[in-house]
Amino acid sequence: MKKIKIGILFVLGLSAMESRAQNLLNLNDWVIGGGGTAGFTQNGLVTENEREWGIGPLGTQVVLWKGTPSGDSQGDGGFNSLDIPINHQKTYRYSVWIKRTNSKNGTAYFGCGAPVTSLAGVANNNPYFWSGNLPELDKWYLLVGYVHGSNDPSTVSSGGIYDGVTGKRVLAAVDFKFLPTATSTRLRSYLFYDTNTSDRQYFYGPRLEEVNGNEPTISSLLDNPIGLGDFSFSGKVGIKTATPGAYDLAVNGKIRSQEIKVETTGWPDYVFKEDYQLLSLAETEEFIKKNGHLPEVPKAADAEANGISLGEMNKILLKKIEEMTLQMIQLNKVVVKQGQEIQSLKKAN
């Protein structure tokens, strides 16, 4: 277990629950079966759309939506989500995982509902963030697109296609803007015009969420698609800080938790062994006079400048308590002996 700075641990399960709640698409009925399902209508024939168990982006077994071309060179699998109510003044993020197998015949599509405009204000009644062929077969990619609020002056697109292995943005995507009259949107993801009946296109974890600061980061989506209870990050994480430094997780703020567990070794029960060299109270007093703190306890200046390790500090504090206990036992023996001597002197008199 790597060292952690005080106040760094937090409950990841809460983040996972917030991540699921943020998704405006209901995936409760994304279960084994053919054709469409509650919340999603099929693209193409029933036989071209099937949900089955498979290996998802993180190598775990999940329910995937599989597109299987029939050879009719039309819609060959995929889905439209139901219309989701939105606030046209806000920005929304759309995402889905896609993997192609066998060949790059046909075209993959990833889009939103109409009508919207380009960021330059040009109307678009059939908007796609991206369409084409993914860079590699047999590999998961995360597709991300944005529709900006109707009054957003931005002209820069933020969407893109991310490699599920490296996490790198490998292709650009086009952003759109809501019209002031927009009241709803949808997520669309398809396979079209594929004449090779041996091809397959897999879809996983579609998400639609308001961009308000509570949505999962792209990094967290890449490491943990929706549906997993825990979160795993491939690199260092900073919360309210862009410089986690030597720490795997750094938080520039307060943390509230019901329990924190720190794994540690070298618990100081060795203090109770017969060969342990216990400082006398006189030696301890001399050390305090000279140094201004207890032996082994960090100086105030060092603790304030560098923080403290929970595991190490707890071990030091326990060691001091055990040493004090032994010293009290020694003092008690002296007091008892002195008491006995006093009683003997009284009887002699």
N, C-alpha and C positions, 0 to 999 in steps of 0.2 A: 504494500500500500504506500503510495507516494505521500510525502508530507503535505499538509494542507494548512493554509493560513486561517486564523481564528475567524469564525463567522462565514466560512465559505460553503459548507455543506447546505443543501436544501432538498426538499422533497420533490423528486422528479415526477412522481405520479400526479401531482397537482398540475404541472405543466402539460402533461399528457391529456388530462381531462379538459383543460382550457383549450388545447389544440383541437380536440374533437368537437367541442361546443362551438368553436369559431367557424367551422365548416357549415355553410348554409345548405349544402346538399345532404339529403337524408340517405345514408347508405345502409340503413337497417335491413332493407329487402334485397340487398346485393348478395343474393344467395344462389346456390346451384340451380340451374334451369336454362331453358331456351327462350329466345325472343326477348321482348322487353320485360321490364319489371317496374314495380311501384317507384315513381320518381324519375324513370328513364324510359324513353321510347326507342325502339330499335331502328337502326339504319340498314335497309335492305330486307332480305327474307328472314323468316324465323330460323331457317336452317343455316343462315349465315351469322347468327348471333347465339352464342352459348356462354354460360358462366360455369366455370369448372375450377376444381382445385389445381393449383400450380405453384411454381416457385416465383415469388415476388422479387422486387428490387433488392431486398436485404438478404435474399437466400432463404427466406422462411416460406412455409406453405400458407397460401392465402387464396381467396376466391378471385379469379381473373375473369375479365370479359374477353371472349375470344371471337375475332372476326375470321370467318372462313369463306373465301370467295366461291361463288357458284359457277363462275365463268361467264356470267351475263354482262360483265363489264359495266355494271351500274354500282349501286350502293352495295358494299361487300362486308358490312359489319360496322359496329360502333353504335353511338347513341346520341340522343338529345336529352338533356335534363329537362324537367318541367320548368316552367317560368317561375323565377324567384323574385319576390318584391324587392325593390332597391330604392335608395335615395339618389336621384340623378346628380346631386351636388357632391356626392362622395365617390371615391375611387375604389374599384374592386379588383381583386386578383383571382385569376383562373389558372388551374393547373391540373395536369393528369400525367401519369406514367404511361409510356408506350414502348413496346418492343416488337420488331418485325423478325420473321424467320423465313428461311428458304430462299427467297429472292426479293429484289427491289421493284418488282412489277407493281403497277398501280401507284396510287398517291395517298399519303396520310394527310388528314386535315385536322386542324385544331382551331376552334373559333368560339364566338359568342353569339348572342341573339341580336337581331336588328330591330329598329334602325339605330345606327350610330354614325358618327362621322370620323374621319381621320383626325389626327392632331392638328392638321391644317384647316379643318372645318369642312372637308369634302364628304358629302353623304355617301354611305356604304350600306346597302341593303342585304349584303351577303358577306359579313365580315369574318375573316380568318386571320388569327394572329400569325399563323404559319401553315404552309402546306408544302409537301414535297416528300423526299426520302431521307430517312435518318442516316447518319454517317456510317453506321455499322449494323449488320444483322446480328441477331441473337444477343442483343445488348439493350438494357433498359435505359431510357432517357426520360428526364423530367421536363415537360413542356410547360412554360409559364407565360401568361399574357395578362395585360392590364387594360381596363377601361377606365379612363380618367373622369372625374366629375365634370359636369357641363360647364362650370365656370373656371376650370383649371387652365391657366395660360401655358402650361408646359407643352413643348413641341418635341420632347425627347422620349423615345421609347425605352422602356425598362425591361420588357419581356425577353425571353430567350429559351434556348434548348440546352439542357445541362446533361453532361455525361454522368450516368449513375455510378460509375466506378471512380472516376477522378474528381467528380464534383465541378469540373470546369464548364464554363459557358462556351459551347462549341458552335452555336448558330444564333443569329439574331431573330427576333420576332417583332411584329408591328403592333403598337398600342393604338387604342381607339378612344373616343370621347362620347359620353352620353349626350343625347339631345335633351333640352330642358323639359320635353314632354315625356321622357322615358319613365316608366313606373316599374318595369321588370326586366330581367335578363335571363339567359340560360347558357349553359356550357354545351358545346358541340364537339364531338371527336369521332372521326370516321376513317374507314378505308374505302377508297373509290377506284373504279376502273381497273381492277386487278383481274386479269384473265387466267392467271395461273392458280388452279384449284389446289395446289399443294402449299401455297403460301398461307401464313397465319399472321394476324396482327393482334397483339394482346394489349389490353387497357387495364389500368389499375389506379385506385385511389384518386378519383376526380375530386377537386376541391373548388369551391367558390367562397370567397371571404372578403369582408370589408377591410380595406387597408386603414387601420386605425391605431397601429402600434401594438395591438394584442395578437395579431396574426403570427403564426410561426415564421421564423426566418427561412429563407431559401436553404440555408445550410442545414437547418434541422429537418426540413422536408427531405433533403437528399440523404440524410443519415437515418431518418425514421419516417417512412411514409405512414399515412393514416392507418389506424387499426392496431398499432403496437402500444402496449401499456407503458413501456419504459422508453427513455430517450438515450441515444448514444451519439456522441460527437467525436469525429475523427481528429479534431485539433483542439487547441486551447479555447476556452470560452470566457468572455468578459461581459458582465452585466453592468451597465452604466460606466463602463471603461473600455477603451480600445486597446489598452496595454496590460494584459494579464501577467506579463513578465514571466517569471519562472514557474508560475502556478497554472495548473490545468483548468482551474475555475477561480475567477476573481470577481468579487462583488463590491462595487463602490456604493454601499448603502446598507440598510438594515435587513436582517433575515429573521423571520419568525418560523418556528418549527415546534412540533410536539416532542420530537426526540432527535438527538444527534448521536450517532455511534461512530467512534474512532477506533480503528484497529491499531493495536500497539504490541510491542514486545518489551521484555526487560522490566516487567512489573517489579517494584522494589521490595518484595518480601525477603530479599537477601539481607535486609537490615536486621532481621531477627536471627541470623545465623551467628554461631558463637565466635567465629573469627572476624566478624564485622568490627571495624575500628570506629567506634562511636565517639564523637567529640564530646568532651566534657562541657558543662555549662560555662566554665571559666574560659575555655577555648572558643566557644561560640560567642561569648561576650566580647572577647578580644577581636574576633573577626568582624563583628558588627561595628565596633569602634573604629576599626581601620578602614572598612569598605562601605559601610552604610547600608548593607543589606545582608540577608542570610546567605550562608554558603550555598552555591549552585543555583540560587534564584537569580534571574536576570536583573540587571540594573534597570531602574525606572527609565532612564534615557534610552537604553537599547530597546526596551519593550515598546515605548511610545514611538520610536523611530521605525522599528522593523516588525512590530506585531509579535505575537507569540503563537506557538504551535499548541493546539488543544491537548494532543496526546502527550507531548513532552512535558507541558506545564502540569498536567494532572499527575504525572509520575513524580515530578519534583515535589508537588504539594503533599502527595501521599507519603513520600519518603520523609519529609519534614515532620509530618504527623506521627509516623512510626518512630522516628528518632526522639521526638518529644515524649512519646509514650514510654519509651525505654528509660529516658531520663527521669520521668515521673516515678517509674517503678523503682529506680535506684534511690531517688529521694525518699520515697515511701519506706524503703528498707531502712534508710538512715533514721528516719523519724521514729519508726517502730523500735529500732534498737536503742535510740536515745530514750524513748519512753520507758523501755524495760530497765535501762540503767538508772533512770530517775526513780523508778519504783523501788529498785534494789537499794538505792541510797536512802530513800525514805524509811525503808524497813530497818536498815542498819542503824539509823538514828533513833 
